[in-house]
Amino acid sequence: MNQFEKHIEAFKKKEESRIREIDAFNHNLGLYMVHAYHNPKKYPKQPFTAKAELMKPKEPMSLEEMEKIMKRFTIRSQKNTSNGAK
């Protein structure tokens, strides 16, 4: 693969990432519109992502903390799968 082809591949990946980002933005906008039109009393006072921001760790996690989180996630997903949830 020559240098030009590498640049083309990098550009394609960047564009795919940009398209996914725009799609996620449009999806969130649609969620806001659904709440505003169908149930304005329950329209969120803060953005949906505000909760995610609060959950972000302030400092890097240790390996042990990451392992705990992965175990909890695995157990939770196994329970959901066994209950028929997707």
Beta strands, then each sheet from edge to edge (+ up, - down):
end
